[in-house]
Amino acid sequence: MANWSDPRPRATPFGTAATGQRTEAYDAGLRSYMLSVYNYMGSAVLLTGVVAMLFAMGGNESPAAQVFFNGGILKYVIMFSPLAIVFGMSFGQNRMSTATMQMLFWGFAVLMGLSMSTIFLVYSGTSIAGAFFATAAGFAALSLYGYTTKRDLSAFGTFLIIGVVGLLVASLINMFLQSGVMQLVISGVGVLLFAGLTAYD
C-alpha cells in the first residue's frame, strides 16, 4: 500500500521524476490519512474507557450495577444500541453527511462505554490493564500488516462480515442455552474474525 520498497527510480532523464513525485505525494497523503484514522480511534477508545469507568464508579451502588444487575429492559437497550449504530453506519455511509457519521461515531463510543462498564465491577484494574495492552498490541500488529502488505485483502471482506453476523446469531442463541463449550468456541471464532477485520480495514 505505502510503496515503502518501490523499486522504480525516482528520477531519470526521461521524465519519471514526476512519477516519483506523485508516489511520494501519495505516500505522504496516505500517512496523513492513516494518522487521522488512528487519532479518531485513540480518542474514541479513551472516551469509551472514561465513560465505562465513571458509569461503574461506586461498585455495587453504581449506575452500572443498578442497570445491569437489577434487570429491566434498559440493559438490553444499552447492550444492543452499539450494534444498531454499526449497522446504521455501514448501510447508510453513502447517504449520511460527514457530521452525521461523526455524531454516530462518538455516540457509539459512549454507548460502548456504558455497555462495557460492568467489566470494572467484575475484574480488577490489573486484569483490565493487561487485557487492554494485549489488545492494543494485537491491533497494532494487525493494522501494520494490513497497511504494509502487498496482498489484496478485499476478497475477505464479505466473508468476514457474514462471519460476524453468524457470530452474533450464535451469541444470542447461547444466551438461552448457557453452554460453556459454545461460549468458548464463540470467543475463539470471534478473535479470528475480528483479527481478520482489523487487517482488512
N, C-alpha and C positions, 0 to 999 in steps of 0.2 A: 504493500500500500504506500509506504512512505518513500520507497525507492532509495533506501539507505545504501545499497550496494549496486546502484545503477552503473553498468559498465560503459555506458555511452559517453563519448568525450564531451567535455563542457564547452570547448571552443575549437574550431578548425577554420581554415581559410575559406571554407565553402558554406559558411552560414549556419552551422549547427550550434553556434553560441546562443542564438535565440532560443533554440530548443532547450539548451541547458538552463537558460534564464527562466523559461517557462516551468521547467521541472523544479527549479529552486523555489519559484514563487508558489507552485503547487504544494511543495513540502512545507513551506512556511505557513500557507493558509490552512493546511491540514493540521499542523501542530497547534495553531491558534484555535482552530475549531475544537480539537480534542481537549485542549486546556479548558475551554469554556464548558465542555461537557463534564469534565471532572470537577470543575468548580461547582456546577449545579448539583452533581451527585453528592459531593462532600458536604455542601450546605444542607441538602435535604436529609442526609443521614444524621447530621448534627441536630437538625430540628426534630427529627424523629426521636432521637435519644433523649433530648431535653424534655420533650412532651411526655414521653414514657416515664421518665424519672419523676417529673412533677406530678403526674397523674397517680403514681404509685406511692408518693410521699405520705407517710403516716402508717405504713404497714397494713394491718388488718382493718384499720379505721379509714384507710384512704379511699378516694373515689373509685379507684380501680377495683378494690376489694368489694365495695358495695355493688358495683355494676356487674362484675363477672362472677362473684361467688354467691350472690343472693338471688340469682336467676333473673328472669324478666326478658322481654324481647329486645331491650336496648343493647344487650351484649351481642346479640346476633347482628343487629344493625351495624355496630361498630366493627365486628369481625369481618363482615362481607362488603362493607362500603368501599374499602380499598380495591377489592376485586372488581366492583362495579365501575369504579373510576378507570381502572386499567382497560377494561373492555370498551368503555366510552371513548377514551383517548385513542385506542387502537383503531376503532372503526370510524371515528369522527375526525381524525387528524387532518384529512384533506378538506374538511368543511369548516373547521373551527379556526378562529383567529389566534394569533400568537398570544395575545393577552388571555384569552380563554384557556388555552393549553397551559400557560404558566400558572393560572389560578388553580386549575385542576391538579397540576403537579404539586404545588405547595399544599393543597388540600389533602392530597394523597399522603404526603409526608406526615402531616398532622394526624390523620386517621390511622396511619401505621403506628405512630407513637402511642395512640390510645389503645389500639388492639394488642400491642406488644408490651403494655405496661405491667401485665401480670408476671413477666419474666423477673422483674425486680422484687416481686412478692415470693417467688419460689426459689430463686437461685441467689447465691452470694455474689458480691461485687467482683470477687476474684474469678469466679466461673464466667461471669458475663464478659469481663475484660478479656479473658483467654479466648472465648468464642469470637469476640469482636475482632481481635487481632489476627486470629487464624483465618477468619472470613475475609478480612481486608487483604491479607497476603495472597489468598487464593484468587480473589477478584483481580488484584494487580497482575498476577502471573497470567491469568486467562485473558485479560484485556490486552496485555502486552503481546501475547501470542496472536490474538485477533488483529491487532494493529500492524504487526510486522510480517505476518505470514503472507506468502505469495499465493496461497491456495484460495480458491473461490469457495467461501462458506455459505453462499446464498442458497444453495440447494438444500441445506439443512434446516432452513427457517420454518417451512411449513411442517416438516416432520416434528420439530421441537415444539411448535405451538400446539399441534394435535396432542403431543405427549403431555403437555401441561394441562390441557383440558381433561384428558383421561385421568391424570393425577388428581385433579380437583374432584372429579366424579368418584374416584376410589376413596378419597379422603372423606367425602360426605357419607358414603356407604359405611365406612369404618366408624363413623361417629355413632352409628347404631349397633354395629357388630362388636365394637370394642375388642378387636383382635390384636394382640401384641405382635404376632408374626407379620400380619398385614401392615401394621404401622411401621415395622422395621423395613419391610420391602418398599413401602411408600417413601420413607425417608431416604433410602438408598437411591431409588429411581429419581427422586426429586433433586438430590445433589447432582446426579449426572445430567439431568435435563437442564438445570439452571447453570451448570458449568458450561454446557454447550451453548446456551443462550447468551451467556456473557461473552464468549469468544465470537459468536455470530454477530452480536450487536456492535 
